[in-house]
Amino acid sequence: MVTTQRLEPGMTVGNEYRIARLVARGGTAAVYAAERVSDGAECALKVMHAELAQDTRQRERFFKGAELSGKVESEHVARIFNTGEDEATGRPWIAMEFLQGDDLEKVLKQRGALPLREVYWILRQVCDGVAAGHRQGVVHRDLKPQNILLVPVPCRGAPYTVKVLDFGISKVAREDGTDTTLAFGTPLWMAPEQAHKGKLTPAADVWSLGLLAFQMITGRHYWKSANESKVLLKEVLSELLMQSIDPASERARELGGVMPPEGFDAWFARAVSRTVGDRFKDAGEAFESLTPVLASAVRRTNSSSSGVSALRAPTQPALGGPSPPGTGATESPRPSKASLPPFPSPALAAEEGAREVAPADVTAPTPRATSPQQGFYLAAAVVL
């Protein structure tokens, strides 16, 4: 039987996790910082709201989301430790990896367009996580800056590790074509086929990756209405479903954003084609095609600047794995956390001045207020 008993610090859930504090409360569940009693390990504990826990379908969906996340094996996807049902309250729970960092939405609001090396670092890790899901037949369906966490722990030449959050609304994409879904996702980032009932494939995530890449490079949302101080859903959907999809460089120029590199227009056009079959088939193929575009652009930038290494921070040694294209880097030992430069590394700013900014045809959008919870996020904090 499900009870409405309030969970307080010091209480134990599932006979294993002692609650430390409430971190976030969403539509489906609350997230707590917790300690695993058996070994003292810190984790994020997601506990379903009592009123929803009485609904069998909601409970099934809650556990299904955890099951799907557990299938995705990548260091760039938040790990699921355990799931269960609390005996005392009857409420389902999920124990997850505890992570601290800034989400990409906050970073973009603070900094605008990112240096191309950072775009490479972030997309390499995002695509690694999403592609791991695609290999298991799992489509994320809701890729957006809020679901991308930058944890200040170095990873393969980058000064941070990127984690893709919230595979909880994902669903197995069946090869037999029976996978259908009602509209699910965030309109600013979702693919057109998500606006109606229909089959979803990994290409839906490719669409979102295209829009993410555009915003990181240009400092603007691709949809014109999304750059206004008040975003109207009707206008976003009109652009998404009916209006022409202009070349990336043309849209960046119109919005007064940073111009994308040579070759990006062609990549972007394929990533956001409304014809699903014309897109890259999955995240792996999309990133493989984008890599030479970014590498060539960074090399050109470096030839006209003060020798900043292509796609690599000069203050950070490579941390294992394949070296980014154009670096000529070899594997180096992982540095200690104490030796890391501030996040983000000041060295990244060296590239900023060398990139072309289009003349502003419109007034630059006014940034919306950031969350009062500054600089602290959990892998489980994006709750359904």
N, C-alpha and C positions, 0 to 999 in steps of 0.2 A: 504493500500500500504506500502511495506517495504522500508525504507529509509536507507541510509548508514551513517546517522549522527553519529558522534563519541560521545560516552558517556564519560562525564567528571565528576570529583568530584563536588558535589553540585547539579547535575541534579537529577530529580525524575523520577523513572520508575514505571509504573503502578499506578501513582497517590498516591503511598504509601511508596516507598522505595527510600531514598535519598542516592546516591552513595558517599562513602567516599574515596575509592581508588581501583585501579585495583590490584588484587592478582595473578591471573594466566590466561593464555590464551591457550586454547587447540584447537583441530581440529574442534569441533562443536560449542563451546561456550567460552565466557570469564566469569570469576568469579570475583565479586567485593565484598569488605566489604561494607556493607550498614547499614543504620539506618531506622527502621520503624518509619515513621513520627508520627503515632498516639500515640505511647507510648515511643519512643526513644530506643526500643530494638535493639540490634545488631544482624545482620544476615548475611548470605552469599547469594549473589544474582547471579544466573547463567543466563546469557543472551545469546541467540543464535546469532551466527554471521549473519549479514545481508544477505550475499550471499547465505547462506543455508536456511535462513528463507523463501525464495521464493519457496523452494521445499516442496510441500505438504507432501510427504512421510517423509522427514526429520522432519518437524514440528510435524507430528503425532507420530513419534518415540520419539522425545524430550518429549512430554507430556505423552506418554505411560510409559516412564521410571520413571517419577515422580509419576504417578498413581500407578505403581507397588511398588515403594518404600513406598508410603503411606499406602499400605496394610499390610506392615510388622510391627507389633506392638512389639517392643523390645527396651529396653533402650540401646541396643548395636547396633542399626542401626540409622544412621543420620536421623533426622526428617525433613520432608517436611512441611513447613508452608502454602504455598500458591503457586498457579501458575496463569499465565495470559498472556495477550498480551498487550504490551505497545501501547497506542493510538497514541502517537507522532511518533514512529518509526516503528510500526507494527511488532516488534520483540517479540517472545515468551520469557518468563522468568520464573524462578523457585526460590522461596525464601526458603532457607534452614537454618538448625541449624548452628550456628557459633561455630566452635571448634578450639582449639589450642592444639598442642601436637606434638609428633614425630611419623612418621609412622614406622611400624615394619621393613621395609627394612633398614632404617637408623640405628635403634637400633642394628640389626644383623650385619651390616657393622662395627659398632663401637665396639661391644662386642663379636661377634662370638657366640659360643654355650651358651645357657642360663641355669641357674639353673633349676632343674626340677620343683621346686615350681612355678617359673615364667612361665614355659611352661604350667603348669596346669592352672594358673590364666588367661593367654592369651587365651588358647583354650576353657576354660569354657565359657568365654564371647563371643568369636567368634562363637562358636557352638550355644550359646543361640540365637544370632542374626540370624545366617543362618538357624537354625531349625525353628525359627519363620516364616521365609520366606517359608521354606518347608511345613509348616502346611497350608500355604495359596496357595500352588501350585506354588510358585515362586522359580526358580533356579537362583542362582547368576551368575554362568558361568565364573566369572573372579576373583576368590579368589586368592590373592597373597599378599605378604608383603606390597606393596605400597597401597593396599586398606584396610589396617588394621591400625587404628590410636590409639595411646596410649595417652589418655588425663590425665594429672596429677591431677585427682580428685579421691579419694579412692572409692572403690566399693567392698563390701563383702569380706573384708580381704586383698584385693589387693591394692597396693598404687596408682593404676590408673584405669580408666574406659576405656574399649576397645570399639571402634566404628568400625563397618564394613561399608565401603564406597562403593559408586558406584553400586547400584542395577540398574543403568540406562540401562545396556545392558542385564538385566534379561528379562525373558519372561515367561508367564504363561505356566506351564507344564500341558497340558491337559490329563485327564485320558483316553480320547478316542483314544489316540495315534497319534493325528494329529500334535502334536508339533514337528516341525523339524527346523533345523537351519543349515545354512552354517557355516563354520569354524568361530568361534568367541571366543576370549579369548586370553590369553598369552601363547605361546607354552611351556614355562618352567613349567607352572602350570596346563594347561588344560588337561582334560581327553582325551583318544584316540578317543572316539566317537565324540569329537568336531572338529576333523580334517576332517570330511566329513559330508555330509548331513545325518541327522538321528535323531531319537528321543532322547531327553535329559530328564533325570530324576534327582532327588536330588542326586543320586549316582555320578553324574559328580562333584558335589561339594565335596563329600567325598574323591574322588581322590585327589583333591587339598589340602584338610585338611591333608591327609597322607603325602604329600610332604612338607607341612608347618611344621608339627610336626617333620619330619626328620631333616629339616634344623635347627629348633630351638634347638633340642637336640644335634645334632652332630656338628653344625657350618659349615656344607657343604651343597651345593646343591646335591640332589640325582643324577641328571644326570651328568655324568663325564665331558661332554663337557661344561657344564655350569660353571664349576670351573676354566676354562681357562681365561686368560686375555681378549681374544677375543672370544665371543660366536657366533658360526655359526649356523644359523637356521637349515640348512640341517642336521648337526650332532645331534642337539637336537631332531629333528623329527625322525631321524633314531633310536635313543635310545627309544623315546616315543612309536613308532609304531612297531619296529621290533626286537630290541635286548632284551635279557633276562632281567627280573627284578630280580636282585639278592637280597638275604636277607639283611635287613637294616644293621645288624651288619657287614656283609661281606663287604658291600659297604663303611661303615664308616671306617673300617680298611684299605681298599684300598686307601681311600682318606686322611688318616691321621686325621680323625675327632674324636670327643669325642664318646666313645662307648655308644650305647643306652642301656637302662635298660633291665633286664630280662623280657621276655614276649612281648617286643615291636616288635620283628620280626614277630610274628604271627599276631599281630594287623595290622602292616604295610602291610603285604602280602595281607590281606583281603581288606584293604582300597584302595590299588592300583592294584587290580586284573583287568586284561584287560577284563574279563568277567563281564559285568555290574551286572548281577544277583548274583554274588558271593560277591559283596561289601556290606558293611553296607548300609541299605536302605536309611538312611538320616543322617544328622549331629547329631541329638540327640542320635541315636543308636551308632554312632561312638564314641562320647565322653563318653557315659555310659560304653562302653567296655574298653576305654583307662584309665579311672579313677583308677581302682585298680592296673593297671600296674605302673602308676606314684606314687600312694600312697605307694605301697610296696617298690619301689626303694628309695623313700625319707626316709621311716622308716629305711631301711638298712643303708642309708647314715648317718642318725642321730645317729644311735647306735655306729658309729665309729668316730663321730665328737663331737663338743662341745655343744651338746644339742640344735641345731637349730630346731625350731618347724616344723613339717612336713607340707608342702604345705602352710605355712603361715609365713609372715614376723614377727619376734619377736617384732619389733618396732611399728607394726600396729595392733590395735584391730579389731576384726571382725566387719563388718558393716551391719549386718542383712542378712536374707536369710539363706539357709542351710550352715552349716559349711563344709569346705573342709574335705575329708576323712582323718582320722588319726590325726586330730588336737585336738579333744576333746574340741573344742572351743564352747563358748556360745555367744549369741548375745550381742553386746556392743554398746553404743551410738556412733553415727558418730562423729569423731574428727573434729575440725575446720581445715580449710586449713592451718592456721598458724602453726599448730602443726605437719604438715606432714614432714617426712624425705625428703632429697633431692631425686630427681628422676634420676636414679633408686636408691632405698634404699641401702646404703652401707652394710646393714645386709645380702643382698642377696649374697654377695661375699663369705660368710662363707662356702657355699656349693661347690663352684667352685673347690677347691683343692682336694676334696674327690672323684671326678669322674675320671674314667679311660680314658686316651687318647690313641688311637691306634697309633702304630709306623707309621710314615709318609712314605708311599711307593712312594709318589709323592711330588713334591715341592708344598708348600702351595700356594694357589692362591693369586695373588696380588689384594687387594681391589681396586675396581674402585672408581673414584672420586665421592664425594657426591655433591648434589646440592648446589649451592651458597646460596640458601635460607635456612639457617640453623635454625632448631628448630621451624619452623612456617608452619603449614598446616591448611587448612580449609576442612570441610567435603565435600564441593563442589569443591575442587581444583582439584580432579581427573576428568577432563572433557573429554567428548567423542570427 
